[in-house]
Amino acid sequence: MDVGIVSYGAYVPRYRITPEEIGKVWGENGKAMGKGLFIEQKSVPAPDEDVVTISVAAARAMMARTDVDPREIGALYVGSESHPYAVKPTSTIVAEAIEATPDLTAADMEFACKAGTAGIQVCMGLVGSGMIEYGVAIGADTSQGAPGDALEYSASAGGAAYLIGKKNIIAKINRTISYTTDTPDFWRREGQDYPSHGGRFTGEPAYFRHITNATQRLLADAGTKPGDYDYAVFHQPNGKFPTRVAAMMGFTEAQITKGLMTPYIGNTYSGAVPIGLASVLDIAKPGDRILVVSYGSGAGSDAFDITVTDRIRKYKREAAPTVEKIVSNVKYVDYATYAKFKGKIKMEE
């Protein structure tokens, strides 16, 4: 039974800060940092924006593009590592905001930056088994970076939502596989404001190992090679890693350019791959084939082989802003405003 994407929507806050502005505060060469990470700027959530508001905005955009009755949604999952509540689900708020039926299963998911794609896999299983008609999977974050840490140059905010079903699909998910190990490259304990990371260890043993293994296994399973895909979207903690891993495995710059959003909005963690895929779907044509590979620290990768269907011709893309339009709506802030928005300035009680 064919299962795939019925609709999608994305949201990124309009505020931006540049590496140069961050570097001025910490005595770093911000321009060099940005160049090294392939990041020109990153998004900053406003004081009234969090994973809930980002998820709601993305989900409403998703629903605006489809005629599916929200009461037909049988599952809703929000993947994030920055849920606003330690005990209180984000998913229930989003479900009510899009007027989904109470007769659904909902949960918050967490697996670092791949929680959103894990939600897509769960929805695929529920839809494919016939347990539900439609499922919603959202990846969204307001990611954290300690003041002065290298993460501060990339950690940003944004997210995307996907409606998964088996009727009127605009993109068929042909297959998915995962590659998972216990690799502690990045972590944050309960109650800690900022994460810790293993520095260079986050590269070869973590990101590159999992991305390449997941990709190679999917290609072997699908009987495909890099040249068979029109687009490829890899997890993008910065602009450097996905560019390098693509070249390592034989993908061209042309294949990854449209889905590479980190240089313009930073690393949106759980939202990174979903936003990148949304950017590709904004211009995709029937028959286009897309490879998608997420990565989450701790560590694991989910890989997807996707084919765009003829249904995309009738799809109401214009009913919600494209990723390009969302990303082009920019207002720059200085470090003081950024620190205030992100709660880095603490008031004594």
N, C-alpha and C positions, 0 to 999 in steps of 0.2 A: 504494500500500500504506500503510495506517495505521501510523504510528509514534508512540509517545508514552511517557508516564510509567507504569510498572508499579508502582513503589513509591518511597517516599522516607523519609528520616529526618534528624533534626537534633540538634545538640548545642551548648550554650553553657555555659562555665564558670560556676559559681555565685557566684564572688566579684565584688563590684562596688565601684566608687569613684565618688564624686560630683564634679561640677565645683567645688563649694564646697571640698571637701577638697584638690583640686589647686591651686585659687586661693590657699588659705591659705599654701602653701609659696612660691609665686612672686609674692606681693604683688598678685595680680590679683583682680578682683571675679568670683569663680568663678560666683556665681549669675547675674550678667549674661552671662558667657560661655556658660553652659549655656542660658540663655534665648535668646540670639542664635543659637545653633546648634540649638535645639530638642532639647537632650539633657539628660535628668534624671540619668542615670548611665551607666556603661559597664562591660562585663565585663572581668575580669582573669584570665588563666590562672594556675593554681597552678604551683609550681615544677616539678612532674612532668607538666605538660600542654604539648603542642606541637601542630603541625599533624598529626603522625602520630596521636597519641592522640585528637584531636578528630575526625579523619577516620574512625578505626576506630569510635569511639562512634556517629557518624552512620551509617556503613555497616551496623553491626550492628543499629541501630534499623530501618533500611531493610529488611534481610533478615528481621527478626522479623515484619514485616507482610505477608510474601509467602510463598507455597509454592514459589517458584522455587528449584530446586537450584543452589547457588552454582557447581557444576561446569559449569553451562550459560553462565556469564558468559564472554564472549570478549574483552572489553576493559575496562580500568579506568584512568581518568585522574584525577589529583588536581591541581586548579588552585589555586595559591597563590603569594604573593610572600614567604612566610616558611617555606619548607621547612627543616627542621632541618639537612639536609646540603647542602653545595654540590655534592658528588659522592657520591651514593647516593640512589636514588629512594625517595620516600615511597610511591609506588603499589604497589611490590612487597610492602612490609610490610603495607599494608592488604589486598591481595589474599590474602595468606596468613592474615591474621587472620580473614577471613570464609570461609576454606576454599575459595577459588576454585581452579579447576584450574590447573596450570602451563601448560596449553595455551591461553594467552591473551596478548594484547598489552597492555602496560602502559607508562605514561609519566607524568612530571610535566609540568604545563603552567604557563606564566607569561605573563600579560598583565595586570599590575596587578590591578584588581578584577574583571575579566571572565573570568578564566581558567576559572572553574567553568562558566560558560555556554558558553564555547568548547568545553569537554569534552562538554557535552550535544549540541552541533552535530556533533561528530566521531562520537559514538555514534549519532546519528540516521542519519548517512551509512552507517556500517558495518552497522547493523541494516537500514536500508532497502534496501541493496544485496544483502542476503542473506549477507554475509560472516560475520556472527555472529548468535546468537540474542538475546543480551542484552549491554548495555554499562553500565558504571557511571561516572557523572561526579560528582565531588565538588568543591565549592568551600569552602575553609577557610583561615583565617589566624589568626596571633597578631600582629596588626599593630603597627608601631613608630611612636613619636612621640618626638622628642628632648625631654629635660627642659626645660620652660618654653616649648616651641613650642605653637602653637595646635592642632596635631595631637594633643597629649597629652590634650586634653579629649575626643577622640572615638575615637582608635585603640583597638580592642578585640580580642576573640577569639571565634571560633565558626565553625560550618560546617554544611553540609547535603549529603546524598548522594542521588543519583537513579539508579534502575534504569530504563534505557530499553529498550524492546522493542516487539514488535508483537502479542503475545498478552496478553489480559486487561488491557489498558491502562485506567487510571483517568482519564487525561487525555490526549486526543489533541493532538499538536502539529500544528496545521493548516499552519503555515508559519513560516519564520524568515528574517530578513535581517540583514545587518550593514552598519555604516557605519564606515569606518576611515581615519584620516589620520595623518601624522607631526606630532603636536602635543605637544611636550615640556613638559607641565605639571607633571610629578611624576617623580622618578627617584631611584635609589639605586645607586651603583656597588658592584661586588664588594668585600667587605671592610668597607664602611661600616656602622655600626650603625644609623644613622637616615637616612630619606629627606630629600631636598630638594624644595621645591615652589615654584611660581610665584606664590604668594599669590593675589591677585584674578584673575590670569590663569587659574587653575584653573576659574573660573566660566564666563563667557560664551564664550570661544574654545574651551574644552575641554568641560566637562560639558554645558552647555546646547546647544551646537552639535551634539554627537554624539547626545545623547538625542533632541532634537527631530527631527533628520534621520532617525534610525533609525525613530522612531515614525511620522512622516509617511509614510515610504516603505512601512512595513508596512501602515498603514491604506489607502494607495492600492492596494497589491498585493492586500489582502484585500477591498477594497471596503466597508470598515467606517468607522464614526465613533466617537468616544469614548463616546457613549451606548449603543453596542451591547455594551459590556463591563460585567460585574458587578463585576469587580475589576481594578485596575491596580497593578503593582509596578514601581517605578523604582529605579535604583541610589540608595543613600542614604548618602553620605559624612557626612551630618548629617541632622537632621530638616527643615532649612530648604529645601535644594535640591530634593528630590523634591516637597515641598508646592508650591513655586513653579512647577516645570516642569509639574506636573499642571494647575495653574490656567491656565498659559499656553496649554496645548493643549486645554482644555475638559473636563478630567476633574474630578469632584467630590471633595470631602473624603471622602464616604462610600465612594467607590470605592477610595481608597488607604489608608484607616485600618487595615484588618486586616493589610496587608502591610508597614506602616511600623513596623519594629522598632527602628530606630536610637535613638529617644528613650529606650528602656529598656535597650539593651545596647551602644550605641555603634556605631561603624563597623567591621564585621567583614571589610571589604575583599572578598576573593573569596567570602566566605560571606554577604555582605549580601543580594543578590538571591535566592540559593537559600533562605536562611532565611525571607525575606519570602514567597516562593512557598509554602514549606512551611506557614507560618502560615495562608495562604489555603486551601490544600488540606485543612487540618485541619477546616474548616467548609464546604467547597464541596459543592454539590448537583449532581445530574445536569443537564446543560444549561448550567451556569454558564460564562461565557466570561471568560477572563483574559488581559490584556495584560501582558507581562513585558519590561522593557528594562533591560539591564545597562549598565555603563560601566566602562572601564578606561583609566587614564591612559596616554598615549603615542601615540595614543589611539584608542579605538573603542567601539562599542556593538553588542550583539546584541539583537535584538527577536524576540519569540515571540508567536504568536497560538494560544491554547490553549482547548480545549473539554473540560469535564469530562463523562465518560461515565457510563452507568448502572452500570458496574462498580464505581463508588465506593460503591454501596450495600452490596456484599459485602466491601469492602476492610477489612482488620483494623487500623483506626486505633488501636484500644485496645491493641494488642500492643506499643506503644512510646509514650513520653511525647509529648504534643502540644507545640508550641512554647510555647503559653501556660503549660503546666505547667512546662516547663524554665525559662522566663524568670522564673517566680514563685518559684523556689528560689534565694533570695538570702542572701548573707552579706557584709556590708560590711567593708571594710578601710580603714585609714588610709594616708597617703601613704608612710610608712616601710615598711609591709608590702608595699604595691604596688611600691615601688622594689626591694625585695628579690626579690619574685616575678618581676619583669620583668628582673632582672639589671642594673638601672641603678646599683647599688652594686657597684663593682669591687674585688676584693681583690688586693692586690699579691702577686705570686708570689715 
